[in-house]
Amino acid sequence: MSNNESQRTDIDQVVVRPYPKVVLLYPTALCALVCAVVQALSSEGAGAQNTGSTTLGLIFFTVFALNLLVFSFEFSRIQTLTLLFALLAAVFLCLWLAQKWPIIDTLRNFVKNRVLYMSTEMYWALVIYFMVIFIGVFINTRFNYYEIRHNEILHHTGFLGQVRRFPSPNLKLTKEINDVFEYLLLRSGRLILFPATEREAIVLENVPFVNSAERSILELLGTLQVEVESTSPPRQEGVE
């Protein structure tokens, strides 16, 4: 037995679970949890339950706004670099204009004068709501997933165990990472499966840890190819 055969790990199946985009809002849920705990423990939160902290409110609004921006649009590599350069250009422009006019102080005062706050109960309500949504998504993905085996692809749907089957031999696979920020949040991307006998491709959106899933599928397909080649009859040479 060669070293490659001894080091190879046999994979019988690969389970891929596409998730809805709502899971990308977990930074907002975590921020709401932190704000709820900090505001509940602080003297301001304990003494003013109906008003809350404006600092925490500004932090929560910033995180929520940025998270919603990532949730709403796809940022490719070129778009992300363009956005970063635009932000840098805006910063340097403000620094240059600050030498003549008090722009930075004006912006600072504008932000400080914004009265953004939520009560502790509102933070906890958001945390509980996000937890319910995430638990529901987790349960739903237990009944809606793809199982890739050596000889077939099984699409499990529904609570009654409905299964749709596709052939996996000669399967073609494409991985796409169209959004940089989605990849940073959950290492997620898109997997496109092309079964040999099917006209339409199987598109799996928002697959977490897409690189790991791709490696596992390629290893499964590579194992299948080795096993098929090893069972083929040896080539017979002609006898003179």
Legacy VTK file of the C-alpha trace (Angstrom):
# vtk DataFile Version 3.0
C-alpha trace
ASCII
DATASET POLYDATA
POINTS 240 float
0.000 0.000 0.000
1.398 3.372 -0.992
1.670 6.357 1.315
-1.065 8.226 -0.570
-3.493 5.339 -0.092
-2.661 5.009 3.589
-3.049 8.740 4.237
-6.304 9.088 2.293
-9.428 9.356 4.391
-12.423 7.570 2.899
-15.555 9.709 2.812
-18.861 7.941 2.393
-21.032 11.046 2.135
-20.947 14.822 2.296
-23.884 16.768 3.757
-24.374 20.306 2.466
-26.897 22.609 4.125
-27.670 25.925 2.398
-28.776 28.630 4.831
-31.002 31.686 4.296
-29.320 35.067 4.380
-30.922 35.977 7.695
-28.104 34.128 9.479
-25.789 36.913 8.330
-27.513 39.176 10.865
-25.806 37.416 13.768
-23.483 40.441 14.407
-26.596 42.533 15.097
-27.907 39.857 17.462
-24.589 39.702 19.314
-24.447 43.500 19.546
-27.992 43.582 20.945
-27.002 40.975 23.538
-23.908 42.951 24.594
-25.870 46.219 24.770
-28.605 44.560 26.838
-26.126 43.114 29.342
-24.038 46.301 29.625
-27.058 48.564 29.955
-28.685 46.271 32.520
-25.536 46.174 34.647
-24.689 49.851 34.364
-26.113 52.469 36.675
-27.586 54.348 33.733
-29.429 51.285 32.543
-30.683 50.479 36.029
-31.829 54.031 36.720
-33.324 54.857 33.337
-34.928 51.775 31.895
-37.109 53.779 29.510
-34.347 55.919 28.011
-31.161 53.844 27.954
-27.646 54.783 26.954
-27.136 56.974 23.911
-23.621 55.565 23.477
-24.919 52.006 23.300
-27.698 53.166 21.023
-25.211 54.727 18.612
-23.053 51.580 18.664
-26.044 49.337 18.035
-27.307 51.536 15.192
-23.860 51.531 13.536
-23.533 47.745 13.732
-27.097 47.262 12.528
-26.651 49.677 9.611
-23.417 48.046 8.434
-24.831 44.544 8.888
-27.948 45.454 6.925
-25.763 46.893 4.159
-23.899 43.582 3.867
-27.209 41.725 4.002
-28.757 43.786 1.194
-26.012 44.011 -1.443
-23.309 41.806 -2.911
-19.807 43.238 -2.696
-17.406 41.648 -5.132
-13.653 42.008 -4.749
-13.533 44.919 -7.185
-16.486 46.656 -5.541
-14.959 46.154 -2.091
-11.623 47.638 -3.153
-13.437 50.536 -4.827
-15.438 51.171 -1.647
-12.302 51.081 0.520
-10.453 53.494 -1.763
-13.495 55.791 -1.803
-13.610 55.785 1.999
-9.890 56.523 2.197
-10.293 59.348 -0.306
-13.176 60.777 1.747
-11.074 60.626 4.930
-8.117 62.392 3.334
-10.464 64.961 1.817
-11.909 65.711 5.260
-8.413 66.005 6.732
-7.402 68.402 3.968
-10.548 70.514 4.340
-10.099 70.511 8.135
-7.051 72.724 7.660
-9.332 75.526 6.436
-12.697 74.793 8.030
-13.659 72.971 11.257
-15.189 70.031 9.422
-14.027 67.358 11.853
-15.413 69.218 14.847
-18.683 69.717 12.996
-18.956 66.020 12.223
-18.044 65.122 15.810
-20.681 67.444 17.209
-23.255 66.138 14.752
-22.664 62.560 15.888
-22.631 63.504 19.590
-25.904 65.384 19.283
-27.753 62.417 17.795
-30.032 61.026 20.508
-30.211 57.329 19.635
-31.168 54.948 22.400
-33.302 51.948 23.252
-34.538 50.547 26.519
-33.025 47.414 28.013
-36.263 45.566 27.388
-36.044 46.410 23.688
-32.534 44.982 23.465
-33.656 41.784 25.211
-36.697 41.559 22.939
-34.442 41.716 19.872
-32.112 39.087 21.334
-35.002 36.718 22.018
-36.483 37.319 18.568
-33.164 36.636 16.846
-32.722 33.472 18.916
-36.166 32.224 17.851
-35.363 32.949 14.190
-31.955 31.263 14.335
-33.347 28.196 16.122
-36.090 27.968 13.490
-33.512 28.202 10.696
-31.380 25.524 12.366
-34.360 23.174 12.645
-35.379 23.845 9.042
-31.904 22.975 7.753
-32.167 19.585 9.488
-35.031 18.793 7.073
-33.798 20.585 3.951
-30.307 19.575 2.892
-28.304 17.766 0.234
-26.490 14.493 0.822
-23.810 13.641 -1.717
-22.846 9.981 -1.910
-20.655 7.908 -4.193
-23.431 7.044 -6.626
-26.180 9.609 -6.050
-27.173 12.996 -4.666
-30.110 13.038 -2.265
-32.137 16.197 -1.698
-34.014 15.822 1.582
-37.020 18.129 1.974
-39.945 18.338 4.355
-40.717 16.863 7.743
-42.036 13.680 6.140
-38.674 12.797 4.629
-39.276 13.522 0.967
-36.220 12.666 -1.120
-35.253 13.610 -4.654
-32.393 11.698 -6.237
-29.756 12.783 -8.736
-26.820 10.799 -10.143
-23.409 11.748 -8.793
-21.006 9.963 -11.217
-19.342 12.466 -13.570
-20.564 15.264 -11.326
-19.203 18.723 -12.071
-18.777 21.264 -9.296
-18.399 25.038 -9.320
-17.715 27.272 -6.320
-18.515 30.980 -6.356
-17.690 33.607 -3.731
-19.539 36.681 -4.958
-19.666 38.646 -1.718
-16.497 39.373 0.237
-18.294 40.370 3.423
-20.543 37.310 3.430
-17.406 35.206 3.138
-15.817 37.074 6.039
-18.893 36.615 8.247
-19.562 32.905 7.701
-16.971 31.796 5.139
-20.055 31.309 2.972
-20.383 31.024 -0.771
-22.317 29.352 -3.558
-21.935 25.772 -4.761
-23.274 24.781 -8.177
-23.633 21.069 -8.910
-23.987 19.793 -12.481
-25.277 16.181 -12.492
-24.446 14.394 -15.730
-28.014 13.434 -16.686
-29.785 16.605 -15.519
-30.487 19.644 -17.677
-30.671 22.099 -14.784
-27.897 22.721 -12.307
-28.373 22.457 -8.543
-27.584 25.855 -7.033
-26.835 25.905 -3.299
-26.868 29.464 -1.996
-25.092 30.689 1.136
-23.255 27.521 2.134
-21.234 28.172 5.331
-17.560 27.172 5.222
-17.854 26.689 1.489
-14.155 25.893 1.004
-14.352 22.990 3.434
-17.498 21.683 1.725
-15.815 21.924 -1.673
-12.744 20.018 -0.470
-14.895 17.259 1.007
-16.901 16.880 -2.211
-13.769 16.832 -4.359
-12.241 14.222 -2.058
-15.404 12.142 -2.351
-15.367 12.429 -6.140
-11.645 11.638 -6.211
-12.189 8.522 -4.074
-14.992 7.441 -6.396
-12.771 7.877 -9.434
-9.966 5.813 -7.865
-12.396 3.054 -6.903
-13.904 2.921 -10.398
-10.496 2.807 -12.023
-9.286 0.095 -9.639
-12.232 -2.192 -10.508
-11.764 -1.885 -14.268
-10.184 -4.929 -15.943
-6.496 -4.697 -16.809
-5.591 -3.878 -20.368
-4.642 -6.972 -22.367
-1.670 -6.726 -24.625
-1.804 -8.470 -27.974
0.117 -11.703 -28.351
2.252 -12.044 -31.395
LINES 1 241
240 0 1 2 3 4 5 6 7 8 9 10 11 12 13 14 15 16 17 18 19 20 21 22 23 24 25 26 27 28 29 30 31 32 33 34 35 36 37 38 39 40 41 42 43 44 45 46 47 48 49 50 51 52 53 54 55 56 57 58 59 60 61 62 63 64 65 66 67 68 69 70 71 72 73 74 75 76 77 78 79 80 81 82 83 84 85 86 87 88 89 90 91 92 93 94 95 96 97 98 99 100 101 102 103 104 105 106 107 108 109 110 111 112 113 114 115 116 117 118 119 120 121 122 123 124 125 126 127 128 129 130 131 132 133 134 135 136 137 138 139 140 141 142 143 144 145 146 147 148 149 150 151 152 153 154 155 156 157 158 159 160 161 162 163 164 165 166 167 168 169 170 171 172 173 174 175 176 177 178 179 180 181 182 183 184 185 186 187 188 189 190 191 192 193 194 195 196 197 198 199 200 201 202 203 204 205 206 207 208 209 210 211 212 213 214 215 216 217 218 219 220 221 222 223 224 225 226 227 228 229 230 231 232 233 234 235 236 237 238 239
